[in-house]
């Protein structure tokens, strides 16, 4: 059982929905980023989704693209992200961390080396958006053999024919993308999301967490009420991009987490 599996089992036992927060590793620099990440559990975050900056982030909107550029310009690398996770684990051995990114940096490091290093650092799961299920032998299956969850995204265009393939080797949770398009593009609506979550849950026992288009405590509560939890990314990254101190960003994160936990 991974930390992700344990966290969702504990939340289910408490009758609570999950709040997942996405932040970009190394934005605006290593020290400020680490301070924010270390503060997330105290702000009510159940699972941390840690973005690995990449030069061609095809699934991300302008807010997260710019965060990735800032991180790269400040010297963030895959090795520094693993270093950040190791530093986090010095004081927190329970909060799950999912590394979200693209395959190129992993491929360059070598899959076997990357998985050994990531596991040793304390990463619990991976979201790699540019590897479809047809490429599961490449990373997904080795990751699960190494003891990490591989989290797959389902979208409004994932029809009933495609869904079983998407779910086939997924573990940890299913990430349902509430809107078509890139991150931060539109607002998620519970009325649209609810039936889609139900359709996915009819095919899997995994928790279904909804992301994209959630920016306020009210929308976090609304979306979490029709799913097993929600993810907020762009709104948190945008708050950080305004130059607010970590304490202010974390206060905003806590308001979002409180919203999800009210659902």
C-alpha positions in Angstrom: 0.0 0.0 0.0 1.4 3.4 -1.0 1.0 6.6 0.9 -1.6 7.5 -1.7 -3.6 4.3 -1.0 -3.3 4.9 2.7 -4.5 8.5 2.5 -7.6 7.7 0.5 -8.4 4.8 2.8 -8.2 7.1 5.8 -10.3 9.8 4.1 -13.0 7.3 3.2 -13.1 6.0 6.8 -13.6 9.6 8.0 -16.2 10.3 5.3 -14.1 13.2 3.9 -13.3 14.3 0.4 -9.7 14.7 -0.7 -8.0 18.0 -1.5 -5.0 17.9 -3.9 -2.8 20.9 -4.4 -0.6 21.4 -7.5 2.5 23.5 -7.2 5.4 23.9 -9.6 8.7 22.7 -8.2 11.3 25.5 -8.2 8.9 28.4 -8.7 10.0 31.2 -8.3 13.2 29.5 -6.9 14.2 26.5 -4.9 14.0 27.9 -1.4 10.6 29.7 -1.8 9.2 26.6 -3.5 10.4 24.3 -0.7 8.9 26.6 1.9 5.5 26.5 0.2 5.6 22.7 -0.3 6.5 22.1 3.4 3.5 24.3 4.4 0.9 22.5 2.3 0.0 19.7 4.7 -0.6 22.2 7.5 -2.9 24.1 5.1 -5.1 21.0 4.8 -3.7 19.5 1.6 -4.2 15.7 1.5 -2.0 15.0 -1.5 0.7 17.2 -3.1 1.0 17.2 -6.8 4.4 18.5 -7.6 5.0 19.8 -11.1 8.3 19.1 -12.8 9.1 22.1 -15.1 9.5 21.2 -18.7 10.3 23.3 -21.8 7.2 22.1 -23.8 4.3 21.6 -21.4 1.6 20.8 -23.9 -1.2 20.1 -21.3 -0.7 23.3 -19.4 -2.1 26.8 -19.8 -0.2 30.1 -19.6 -0.2 30.3 -15.8 1.6 27.0 -15.3 3.7 27.4 -18.4 5.1 30.6 -17.0 5.7 29.0 -13.6 7.7 26.3 -15.4 9.7 28.9 -17.2 10.5 30.8 -14.0 11.6 27.5 -12.3 13.8 26.5 -15.2 15.4 30.0 -15.3 16.1 29.6 -11.6 17.9 26.4 -12.2 15.3 23.8 -11.4 16.1 20.3 -12.7 14.7 16.9 -12.2 17.6 16.3 -9.7 16.7 19.4 -7.7 13.0 18.3 -7.6 14.1 15.0 -6.1 16.3 16.9 -3.7 13.2 19.0 -2.7 11.2 15.8 -2.1 14.0 14.4 0.1 14.1 17.7 2.1 10.3 17.5 2.5 10.5 13.9 3.7 12.9 14.9 6.5 9.9 16.3 8.4 6.9 14.6 6.8 6.8 10.9 6.1 3.0 10.6 5.6 1.8 13.2 3.0 1.6 11.6 -0.4 3.6 13.3 -3.2 2.6 12.8 -6.9 5.2 14.0 -9.5 3.4 15.5 -12.5 5.3 16.1 -15.7 6.4 14.9 -19.1 8.4 11.9 -20.2 11.4 13.6 -21.7 13.3 14.4 -18.5 12.6 10.8 -17.2 13.7 9.2 -20.4 16.9 11.3 -20.4 17.7 10.1 -16.8 16.9 6.5 -17.7 13.7 4.9 -16.5 15.3 2.4 -14.1 17.5 5.1 -12.6 14.7 7.6 -12.3 12.3 5.1 -10.6 15.0 4.0 -8.1 15.8 7.7 -7.3 12.2 8.8 -7.1 11.2 6.0 -4.8 14.2 6.6 -2.6 13.4 10.3 -2.5 9.9 9.7 -1.3 7.7 10.1 -4.4 4.5 8.0 -4.3 3.0 8.4 -7.7 3.4 9.7 -11.2 1.3 11.6 -13.7 3.0 11.6 -17.1 0.6 13.2 -19.5 2.3 12.5 -22.7 2.5 8.7 -22.3 -0.8 7.1 -23.5 -1.9 3.6 -22.2 -0.4 2.1 -25.4 3.0 2.9 -24.0 2.5 1.4 -20.5 5.5 -0.9 -20.9 7.7 2.2 -21.1 7.1 3.6 -17.6 3.7 2.8 -16.1 4.2 -0.9 -15.5 7.9 -0.5 -14.3 6.7 2.3 -11.9 4.1 0.1 -10.4 6.6 -2.7 -10.0 8.8 -0.2 -8.2 6.0 0.5 -5.7 4.7 3.7 -7.1 1.2 4.5 -8.3 0.7 5.5 -11.9 -2.2 8.0 -12.2 -4.0 8.3 -15.5 -6.2 11.2 -16.7 -9.7 10.8 -18.1 -11.3 13.6 -20.0 -14.8 14.6 -21.3 -13.7 13.0 -24.6 -12.7 9.7 -23.0 -15.7 7.7 -24.3 -16.9 4.3 -23.1 -14.8 2.5 -25.7 -11.6 4.2 -24.6 -12.3 4.3 -20.8 -11.3 0.6 -20.1 -8.0 1.1 -21.8 -7.3 4.3 -19.7 -8.2 2.5 -16.5 -6.4 -0.7 -17.3 -3.1 -0.1 -15.4 -4.1 3.0 -13.4 -3.6 3.0 -9.7 -3.8 5.4 -6.7 -6.7 7.5 -8.2 -8.2 8.5 -11.5 -7.7 12.2 -12.3 -10.8 13.4 -14.2 -10.1 16.5 -16.3 -13.4 18.5 -16.0 -13.0 20.5 -19.2 -11.6 20.1 -22.6 -8.4 22.1 -23.3 -5.5 23.3 -21.2 -5.2 24.0 -17.4 -6.7 27.2 -16.2 -8.9 27.6 -19.3 -12.5 27.5 -18.0 -14.6 27.0 -14.9 -15.6 23.5 -13.9 -19.3 22.9 -13.3 -20.6 20.2 -10.9 -23.7 19.6 -13.1 -21.4 18.6 -16.0 -18.9 16.8 -13.9 -21.2 14.6 -11.7 -22.5 12.3 -14.5 -19.0 11.8 -15.9 -17.6 10.9 -12.4 -20.4 8.4 -12.0 -19.6 6.9 -15.4 -16.0 6.4 -14.4 -16.8 5.1 -10.9 -19.1 2.4 -12.5 -15.9 1.0 -14.2 -13.4 1.3 -11.3 -13.1 1.1 -7.5 -10.4 3.8 -7.6 -11.2 7.2 -6.2 -12.0 9.8 -8.9 -10.5 13.2 -8.3 -11.5 16.2 -10.4 -9.2 18.9 -11.6 -9.0 21.9 -14.0 -11.2 25.0 -13.7 -11.5 25.1 -9.9 -10.4 28.5 -8.5 -12.5 29.2 -5.3 -13.5 27.5 -2.1 -17.0 27.4 -3.3 -16.1 25.6 -6.6 -13.8 23.3 -4.6 -16.8 22.3 -2.4 -19.2 22.0 -5.3 -16.9 19.8 -7.4 -15.7 17.7 -4.4 -19.4 17.0 -3.6 -19.8 15.0 -6.8 -16.4 13.3 -6.7 -14.0 11.8 -4.2 -12.1 15.1 -4.1 -10.7 17.9 -6.2 -7.4 19.3 -7.5 -6.5 23.0 -7.6 -3.4 24.1 -9.5 -3.5 27.2 -11.7 -5.2 29.3 -9.0 -2.5 28.5 -6.4 0.3 29.0 -9.0 -1.3 32.4 -10.0 -1.4 33.5 -6.3 2.3 32.7 -6.0 3.1 34.4 -9.2 1.7 37.7 -7.7 4.7 37.6 -5.4 2.7 36.9 -2.3 4.6 35.5 0.7 4.2 31.8 1.3 2.0 32.5 4.4 -0.6 34.3 2.2 -0.5 31.6 -0.5 -1.0 29.0 2.2 -3.9 30.9 3.7 -5.5 30.8 0.2 -4.7 27.1 -0.1 -6.4 26.5 3.3 -9.6 28.2 2.2 -9.7 25.9 -0.9 -9.0 22.8 1.3 -11.7 23.8 3.8 -14.1 24.1 0.8 -13.3 20.6 -0.4 -13.5 19.2 3.1 -17.0 20.7 3.6 -18.3 18.7 0.6 
